[in-house]
Each structure stands twice: as C-alpha cells, then as structure tokens.
C-alpha cells in the first residue's frame, strides 16, 4: 500500500470511524494527466460511517475533505467519493 493510501486510510479512520472503508488508487489510469505529472494521485473512496447519518451528500464530502486536509490537492489530485450511513445499505 502506498504512503498516500495509508495516509488517506488513517485520516478517514481517525476522523469518521468507518464501519467500512475501501480505497482504490486509480492513478495509473490517468498517466500523463496534468495532475498526475505533478505527483497528485487519483483515488476512489467507498466509505460507510455512522457520522454520515442525517447528512446530505455535500456535507458528507465536506467531512471527508476536512479529514484529508493538506493532502488535497498535492498528494490527491482527484477523489471520487461514495459515502453512506450504515442504515442506507
């Protein structure tokens, strides 16, 4: 697992105590892209957390971006998010 993947996992786990967390590094699919050339990776996050209960999509994404903080936009150039509360599964 790459350093950035570890950092994403650690930060999301500490901030949101997920029931489920899956992170895919899709950077190889974007080779040559401007953000990739500058070192930023492309990631897909699928996270289930009770912290998302009663929150809309925008609020959930803001919680994730807040947890990742300074990783955006240098280490993470693009982030696809699927965030759910446990009762939505």
N, C-alpha and C positions, 0 to 999 in steps of 0.2 A: 504494500500500500504506500502511495506516495506521501510525502510530507504534507502537501496541501490537503489531500484526502483525510489524513489523520487530524489535521487542524480543524477541518470542517466538522468531522465527526465529534471531536472533543468539544468544540464550542456549542454545537447544537445539542449535544447530550447534556452539557452543564446548564445551558440556558432553558431548555424546553423539556427535559426528562422524557424523551420519546418512548412510547410503547414499542414502536417500530421505526427503524431508520435504515434506508438504503441509499447509497450514493454511487453514481456511475460517473467515471471520468470519460467524457466523450471528446477530449482534446484531440485525439488522433483523427477524428472525423473532420476536424477543422484546420488541419495542417495548411499553412500558407496564409491563413486568415490574419488580418492586421493585428487583432488582439492576441492571437497565438504567437505571432512573431515577436511580440513584446513580452512574452513569458506568461501571460494570463491563460488559464485553462478554462475549458467548457465543462460544466458539471450538471448532472441531473439528480435532484434530491426528491425522494419519496419519504415523507415523514408523517407519523401518526403520533399525536400528543394530546393529552387532556387539556393542555394550555390553550388549544385552539377552540375549545368548546365555546359556542356562542359568538365567535369572531367571524367576520366576513373574510373573503379571500385577500383583500388588500391589507387588512390588519394582520393576518397570518404571515403574509410575505414581509411586512414591515418587521415583525418579530424575528423572522429568520435573518433578514438583512442586519438588524440590530445585533444579533448574536455573532454574525460573521464580521461585522465592523470593518477593520482595516484590511481584511483580505480582499475586499471589493475596492477598486477594480484591478489592482495589481496581480494578485495571485489567482483571483477569479475574474475572468473576463465576461463570462456568460453563465447564468444559472437558471435552469428550468426547475420549477418547483411544483410538487403536488403535496399539499398539506391538508391533512384530515384530522378530525377528532375521532376518538375510538368508537363512539356511537354511530358514526357515519359509515362504518364498514359493513 
